[in-house]
């Protein structure tokens, strides 16, 4: 088996764990293993293309959802499966598939090579595999990325900073022959039932049903915002007429207020100049190695 590991920057301890696990799990006589390290954002896209050209049997994304996105987008038009070693921050996509968070156990799955097919989301030509958003959650990602820190506390700090600086935008959404004008506090389109750290706004989302789950919460008062934040942080099931959750396969979003959209896909900020977003799902387009 020819396996390419595409590795985001890791600390020395995690990198040593990775190398040791690879050495233990793979047979030097039967397997060909390449370890390629990324040096900058989107470098994994080029490295994945290299793996495809060299006829990889499996490409492994070693990182979080952003790394998974960069690797997976190159594999969408191939039959080569992606495997995930979740060494990122939230690891929402890995958690959705119940991929072990331990490096050794995650690598063990590659040898078993059990494959499932995953739906792929697309917004204005950009692939997403976990989720995309264009309200508070995207402003949060923008703040988080700019801060440069990682981990759960960096998430929490960025979350509250985003709430303080968040500005509402009125949008029009079109889906299932329905047209609505809303001013959302939260607006998330998800292909998976996890957004990271076992946090979920779309717990019933399935990545192989040909649909994506849309969650939104309209502009609201401070008490309702605090209730929403508490509910989400402690993982309480969201039950309120203030929350909207529907399944769909296509969605159009138009910006009605001045300014630009703030969009995130798979935990990375996506600069967008268009005032219109077209979201759709491509059923069962990516092969994923799962438990």
N, C-alpha and C positions, 0 to 999 in steps of 0.2 A: 504494500500500500504506500502510495506517495502522498505525504501529508505536509502541508504548509501551515506553519503557525505564524500568524501576524499579530505582533505583540506591541501594545501601547507602552509608553514609558512606565516602568515599575520600580519600586524600591529594591534594594539589593536582596533583601530576605525573600520577597515574593518571586524575584527572578531566579534565585537559587532553587526555590521550591519547584518552579516550573521546569527548569533544566533537569533536576533530579527525577521528577515524575516522568518526564519524557524518556529519559534514559532507562528507567525501570519498566515502563509500560510497552515500549516498542522494541522489536527484534531487529538488531542491526543487520542481520543477514536477509531478512524478509521485507523490512520497511525502509523507505527513504524519507527522512525527515529534514525539512528546512525550517529554520527559525529566522524570521524577518522582522526587524524592529522598526517601528514608525518613528519618525523624527519631527513631524509637524502635523497639523490638522490636514486631513484628506490624503495623507501619505498612504494610508491603508488602501485607498482606491487603486493607486498605481501598483502596489505590491500584490493586490488581488489579481490584477490583470496579468502580472508576471506569473503568478501561480496557474492561472488559466492557460496561458501560452505554453507552460511547461507540463501541461496535462496532469494537474493535481487530481487525486482521488477525493481528497477532502481539504477544505480550507478552514482553519480554526481562527476565530476572532477571540483574541485574549484581551479583554477590556470590558467596558460598559456598553450601554445601548448605542452611544455614538460610534464606537468602534464596530459594533455589530452592523450598524447601518452602512458604514463605509465599505465593509467587506461584502455584505449581503447584496448591496445594489449592483455589484459587479457579477454576482452569481445568478441573478434573477433570470437571465436569458440562457442559462446553462443548466445541465442536470447535476452539476457538482454540488454536493451538500455542504452546508455550513455547520460547523460545530462551534460551541461557545465555551470558553473558560472564563467565567464571570469574575473578573478582577477589577471591575469598575466601581462606581459609587452605588447607584440605586439598583442596577442590574434587573430592570423590570422585565425585559424579554426573557432572560434566563429564568427568573422566578416564575413567569407564566408557564414555561415548559417544565418547571420543577427540576431544572438542571442543578446539580449540587454546587454549592458555593465554594467548596473545598477544591483546590487545584487538582489534587491527585484523583479524586472521585470524578471530577468533570472530564479529565483526560481518559479515564477508564471507559467512559461512554463511547469515545471515538473508536476504540477497538471493536466494540459490539456493533457499531454502525446500524443502529435502529433508526429508520428514517420516517419522518412524517412530512406532509406537504403543508406549507403555510401560505395563507392569503397575504397579498402585498397591497398596502395602501399607496395612493399617489395623490399629490397635491401640486397642481401646476407643473407637472412633469417631474417632480421630485419624489422619489420613493420614501415611504416610511414603513416601518415594520412593527413598532410598538404603538406610537401615538403621535398626533400633531395637535397643536392648539393655537389660539390667537386672542387670548384675553389674559387674565391674571397669570395663568400657568406659563404663558410664553414670556411675559415680562419677568416672571420669577427666573426662568432659564436664562434670559438675557443678563439679569443681575448676577446670577450664579456664575455664568461663564466669565463675566467681566471681573468678578472678585478674585478668580484664580485659585481659590481654596477648594478642597474636596472633603467629602465625608458628611455624616448626618448633621453635625452642628453647622457646617457651612450651608447645608440645605435649609436648615431652620432659620438661620440668620438672613439668608437671601430671600426666603419666603416672606418674612416680616418686612424686610426692606422693600420688596416688590409691592406689598400691600400699601405701604406708606406712599410710594411714588406712582402707584397705578392710576391711569386716567381712562375713564370709560369711553368706548367708541360704539356708536350706533351702527348696526349691521342689518342686512337683509339676508335671510336664509331661504333657500328653495330646496325642498325634498318631498318625494312622494306626492307630487302635484299640489303641495302646500307651500304658500309663501307667507313668511312672518318677518316682522321687523322687531328686533330685540336689542337690548343694551346689556350685554352679558358681563357679569363679574368673573365667571369661569366659563370657558368654552373649550371642551376637549373632545377630539375624535380619536377613538382607540380601537386598535386591532387586537389588543391583549387585555387580560384581566388584572394586570399589574402595571403600575407606573413607577415602581421602585420602592425599596425598603418596606415591602408588603403593604404599601399604600395603594388604594384603588378607588377610583370613581366609577369604574365600569366592571364590577365583579363578575358579571355574567358574559363578558365578551369572550368569543371563541375565535381562534385564529384560522379556522378552516371551514367557516360556514358561509363564505361569500358575502359577509356583511361586516360593517364597522359600527361601533356603538358611539353615539353622540350624547354627551352629557353637557348640560349648561345650567347655570344659575344666573338669574337676572339681577340687575342692579338692585341693591337692597340696603336696608338700614344697618347700623353698626351692630345691633343685637343679633340679627340674623347672620351677619358676617362672622361674628365671634362664635356663634353656635356651629356654623359650617366648619370653621377652622378647628374647633374642639372635636367635632365628630370625625373629621378626616384624620386628625393627628392620632386619635386613639383607636381608629379603625372601626368606628360605629357605623352600622348600616344607615345609609342616607335615605330617610323617609320624610318627605315634606312636599307640599304642593309647590314649594319654591324651587324644587329640583326637577329637571327634565331629563329623561333618559329614553332614547329610542334607538332602534336598529335601522340601518339603511345601507344602500349600496352606492348611491351617488348623492352629492351635496354641492350646492352652489352657495357661495358666501360673497356678498357685495358690501363694501365699506361705504357708508352713507355720510360719515363725518369727514372733515378735513384731516389730512395727515396720511400716514402709511400704516399698513398692517404690521403688527409685531407677531411673527410666526416662529414656532419652535417645532422641530421634528426630531423625535427620538432623543430628546434632551439636549439638542443643539440649536442655537439661534440660526434662523434662516432669513437672510435679507430678502425682502420682497418689495418690488416697486409697483406691481399691479394692484389695482383697487378691487380686483375680482379673484376669488379663489375657487378652483374646481377640484373637488375631492371625489375620488372613486376607489373601488377595490378591484384588484385583479385576483380572482380565485385560485388558490393552490398553485402559486407560481414559484415558490422557493422550497427547496429540499432542506430540512433541518434534522440534525442528529439529536435524538431525545432519549430520555431514560426508558 
